[in-house]
């Protein structure tokens, strides 16, 4: 008989490079319904050196990527070990870790998340479930987004689940299928231009609020082919580096004007992504703290009830759901939906690494 209670640590590093999110979560299965309780959680920021390496890695050679993967696996393992020790966490069924996405090219049958090498289990001293995207790409899917299975199982009270992280993504039910896709870049762009003004991020959207929207840039952003493509679809940092940044720089705007324009662009694309303009919308991710962005979203969706949950769910929802993906993998149950990724079929994705037995 399978367990009905699981104690796991969910670990997530997003493309916004805010840091590594860790959350201790208890999942309970009662009458075929999953419930969760978030325990200790924290975000460990990257050093300036690591931010630089992770940003530059998209242009690394194969050998450089191998070295980066080795080094990052060691960094990640140390952070997980420290988290377990700091919070005196005793009962752990598994560490469920996403790793960090460096390359995401599903159209070429390729995606790379570093920090998922087999030795991580030995370094952490715990069973590790990780590397959730590769199998989906091998099955013809986008390898993203993976969070929607958690939206379906944990947040069914909402019509739409929107995450505002490095990129925005949304999920909802349509004709009995869970539909989900990436919408647009968010903090990958906003944090970059806030950084030019000396800030790690645009706190509450105050910097954007001082800017003037460039309608020409806004129109050109909204006309990009990605936004007209049908789902399933997903984004990687390559899109920001190769398409968004060159387009923005062409206009020679101040950082405040770029932030104002791009924030309006994000809100417009969120509204376009909702198939119906009514219902309840759950917003999580760092962008949920951006008051300027939220006001623009509410303005564009006047008949939608916008809900922002508690801080733990806002900040650690992705770590929470990767914890759930790991539990489902341990149970050999479906944790990736073909209706979301475009894969050949639903499947149970990820790799399970046990602690090596000592001789």
Secondary structure, 3 states (H helix, E strand, C coil): CCCCEEEEEEEEECCCCCCEEEEEEEEEEECCEEEEEEEEEEEECCCHHHHHHHHHHHHCCHHHHHHHHHHHHHHHHHHHHHHHHHCCCCCCCEEEECCEEEEEEHHHCEEEEECCCCCHHHHHCCCEEECCCHHHHHCCCCCCCCCHHHHHHHCCCCCEEEEECCEEEEEEEECCEEEEEEEEECHHHHHHHHHHCCCCCCHHHHHHHCCCCCHHHHHHHHCCHHHHCCCCCCCCHHHHHHHHHHHHHCCCCCHHHHHHHHHHHHHHHHHHHCCCCCEEEEEECHHHHCHHHHHHHHHHCCCEEEEECCHHHHHHHHHHHHHHHHHHHHCCCCCECHHHHCCCCCECCCEEECCCCCC
